[in-house]
Amino acid sequence: MKSSKDIRKDFPILNNIIYLDSASTSLTPKIVIDEMNDYYYNYNANIGRGAYRTAIKSGQKVEETREKIAKLINSSENEIIFTQNTTSAINIVANGFPFEENDNIIISNIEHHSNSIPWLNLEKNSDNGCNNINVKIANANSQGIIDPSTVSELIDSNTKLVAITHVSNSIGSCQDIKEISKIVHEHDDIYLLVDVAQSIGHMNIDVKDINADFIAAPGHKGLLGPTGTGFLYGKEELLKKLIPKNLGGGTITNLKNHEFKLEKVPHRFEGGTQNISGIIGLGKAIDYIIDIGISKIEKHSQELTKKLYNSLSEIDNVILYGNPENIFSIVSFNIKGANPYDISKILDETSNICVRSGFHCAIPSLNLINANEGSIRASIHCYNNEDDIKKLVESLKEIVILFS
Ligand SMILES: Cc1ncc(COP(=O)(O)O)c(C=O)c1O
């Protein structure tokens, strides 16, 4: 692995802050920013439209990113739809899947709202035109771990889709997604969507190995890409069955007398001008993390996560969540008697430490762990080092005294 010192040089923002909020959005390496600037300075043009050379180049660069993503997750390019973020990837499935009356969908009680609200909205509004869609909730234990048998027990003859997060963004708990997939695929005609927002880039994700039917992923978190990027993977035969909802330029091949013919998958889902510079930047970011080595990133993050958890467990009045043997790159905690928002603000103002506080867009999971005012969340990526952990721990030791 590139030394931690060398990695940190690629993120000039680290000269000013201690960044422990990569679960929200990661920092962007300079080469990614340079790559996006290169597009704007030298070949700024829309894709799939112009015959001139800069337009052809921008189109090729976007397709190169699609190839890189496909290689990264072991799929084919036709199975990758560019999206704005994880949320929009999940919504493509929620709003386009051909659900039928009385179908049910299984989610868990530790989902990010992006992987609960789109399904609950279907239950509430039947936006896709069918009535009586039901959402069933698989309950995780108090450490945020879902026993795969809980999913198995909820499956019935009306189950159509299981949508589960790989790593919880609020507790850091990592699910046995292969076992859940095995259970789901023991049934014909039930599909699995995995929300990999907190795992992609941090660990190797192979869609064939997991046997996921869909994965929803951000470009701007573990992959170190720019904001406004993400993708949906879907098995090609399933993408062909989804009904595209964002129709317009770039999504059809012919229009005559009110009739139109849809573009091939995946282009029929990519209506309108795409985030071209962002997608090109994401391609560079994937090169960057592959160059470092995802397995090495995983090991590095796990070591720092353990170190942070263990150091915090030695401070009186710190409440830690999750099982230290199971959490991944995220440590969620509270200080007795203190509001998490206040702690986050003090850490920033006294020590330039950036951590997330609150409900992390996952209210049910915070209720599960009885963190009624939310929690403080420190999250780790390849640019963090032991010094970051030490500084956070030292600062917290001083802050705890103020609240004891
Ligand atoms: C597990 C999980 N799912 C979905 C999302 C939504 O991601 P995005 O902001 O890319 O839409 C997040 C964001 O933090 C997340 O952690």
The ligand as an SDF file (V2000), in Angstrom:
LIG
                    3D

 16 16  0  0  0  0  0  0  0  0999 V2000
  -26.2310    2.7330    3.9780 C   0  0  0  0  0  0  0  0  0  0  0  0
  -26.5720    3.9620    3.1850 C   0  0  0  0  0  0  0  0  0  0  0  0
  -27.4820    3.8810    2.2110 N   0  0  0  0  0  0  0  0  0  0  0  0
  -27.8100    4.9160    1.4400 C   0  0  0  0  0  0  0  0  0  0  0  0
  -27.2130    6.1390    1.6410 C   0  0  0  0  0  0  0  0  0  0  0  0
  -27.5750    7.2870    0.7520 C   0  0  0  0  0  0  0  0  0  0  0  0
  -26.4680    7.5840   -0.0180 O   0  0  0  0  0  0  0  0  0  0  0  0
  -26.4400    8.7600   -1.0660 P   0  0  0  0  0  0  0  0  0  0  0  0
  -26.2030   10.0000   -0.2770 O   0  0  0  0  0  0  0  0  0  0  0  0
  -25.3180    8.3980   -1.9690 O   0  0  0  0  0  0  0  0  0  0  0  0
  -27.7430    8.7700   -1.7520 O   0  0  0  0  0  0  0  0  0  0  0  0
  -26.2590    6.3040    2.6480 C   0  0  0  0  0  0  0  0  0  0  0  0
  -25.6290    7.5920    2.9090 C   0  0  0  0  0  0  0  0  0  0  0  0
  -25.0010    7.8300    3.8970 O   0  0  0  0  0  0  0  0  0  0  0  0
  -25.9190    5.1630    3.4250 C   0  0  0  0  0  0  0  0  0  0  0  0
  -25.0060    5.2440    4.3820 O   0  0  0  0  0  0  0  0  0  0  0  0
  1  2  1  0
  2  3  1  0
  2 15  2  0
  3  4  2  0
  4  5  1  0
  5  6  1  0
  5 12  2  0
  6  7  1  0
  7  8  1  0
  8  9  2  0
  8 10  1  0
  8 11  1  0
 12 13  1  0
 12 15  1  0
 13 14  2  0
 15 16  1  0
M  END
$$$$
